[in-house]
Amino acid sequence: MYILDSNILIGHLNGNNSIKEWIKEKIKTDSLCISTISKIELLSFPGLAGEGLDEAEKFANLFREVNVWGDTVLLSSDLKRNLNLSLADAIITATAISHKFTLVTNDKILIKKAKNLVGILSI
């Protein structure tokens, strides 16, 4: 299973062909999910309105949404404190760790900080 970081979702909507092709292939197996925080980040992306917002919402709804609760909350706070991650990155990374998902991200800083904690794929 894979969990998609917000930058992957935004990259898809911005037309990144590598990301689009990867998602197109992987979505067939139903092995892609997103954190609630990624959905929030995607839908609050500056400049989204009207049809663009509708398109982003339909796109986000293609994926299984994973909510944050229990141990993921504690792990998120630990990652934020100890790795100096943004709150969103800490939540998404903790969700990947808790559920044993591979984190799909193009965030070079996040990759460097989390590479020893979770499987990471960069597209």
C-alpha positions in Angstrom: 0.0 0.0 0.0 1.1 3.5 -0.7 0.1 6.8 0.9 0.5 9.9 -1.2 2.0 13.1 0.1 0.3 16.4 -0.8 3.0 17.3 -3.3 2.2 14.2 -5.3 -1.5 15.1 -5.5 -0.7 18.7 -6.4 1.9 17.5 -9.0 -0.8 15.3 -10.6 -3.2 18.3 -10.9 -0.4 20.5 -12.2 0.2 18.0 -15.0 3.4 16.2 -14.0 3.4 13.3 -16.5 5.5 11.0 -14.4 3.1 11.3 -11.4 0.1 11.0 -13.6 1.3 7.8 -15.3 2.4 6.3 -11.9 -1.0 7.0 -10.3 -2.9 5.8 -13.4 -1.1 2.4 -13.2 -1.2 2.0 -9.4 -4.9 3.1 -9.0 -5.9 0.0 -10.9 -4.8 -2.1 -8.0 -6.6 0.0 -5.4 -3.4 0.3 -3.4 -3.3 4.1 -3.0 -4.5 6.1 -0.1 -4.2 9.6 1.2 -4.2 11.1 4.7 -7.0 13.5 5.7 -4.3 16.1 6.0 -3.2 15.7 2.4 -6.8 16.1 1.3 -7.1 19.3 3.3 -3.8 20.6 1.8 -4.9 19.7 -1.7 -8.3 21.4 -1.4 -6.8 24.5 0.2 -4.2 25.0 -2.4 -4.0 28.7 -3.4 -5.9 29.6 -6.6 -8.3 26.6 -6.6 -11.8 27.7 -7.3 -14.8 26.7 -9.4 -14.1 23.9 -11.8 -10.5 23.5 -10.5 -11.8 23.0 -7.0 -14.4 20.5 -8.2 -11.7 18.6 -10.2 -9.4 18.5 -7.1 -12.2 17.2 -4.9 -13.2 14.5 -7.4 -9.5 13.5 -7.7 -9.0 13.3 -3.9 -12.1 11.1 -3.6 -10.5 8.5 -5.9 -8.4 7.4 -3.0 -9.1 5.7 0.3 -8.8 8.4 3.0 -7.0 7.5 6.2 -8.0 9.4 9.3 -5.7 10.3 12.1 -6.3 8.7 15.5 -4.8 6.7 18.4 -1.1 5.9 18.1 -0.7 7.9 14.9 -1.5 11.1 16.9 1.2 10.3 19.4 3.7 9.4 16.7 2.9 12.6 14.8 3.7 14.7 17.8 6.9 12.8 18.4 8.0 13.2 14.7 7.2 16.9 14.8 9.2 17.4 18.0 12.2 15.3 17.2 12.6 15.7 13.4 11.4 19.2 13.2 8.8 18.3 10.6 5.8 20.5 9.7 2.6 19.3 11.3 1.3 18.1 8.0 4.5 16.1 7.2 4.6 14.7 10.7 1.0 13.5 10.4 1.4 12.0 6.9 4.7 10.3 7.9 3.2 8.9 11.1 0.2 7.6 9.1 2.6 5.8 6.8 4.6 4.3 9.7 1.5 3.3 11.7 -0.1 1.5 8.7 3.1 0.2 7.2 2.5 2.1 4.0 5.1 3.3 1.6 5.2 7.1 1.6 5.2 8.6 -1.9 6.7 12.1 -1.8 8.9 14.4 -3.8 9.8 16.4 -0.7 13.6 16.1 -0.6 13.8 17.4 3.0 11.1 15.0 4.2 12.8 12.1 2.4 16.1 12.9 4.1 14.5 13.2 7.6 12.2 10.1 7.3 14.2 7.7 5.2 15.2 5.5 8.1 11.7 5.4 9.5 9.5 4.4 6.6 9.7 3.1 3.1 9.8 6.1 0.7 9.2 6.4 -3.0 10.0 9.5 -5.0 8.5 9.9 -8.5 
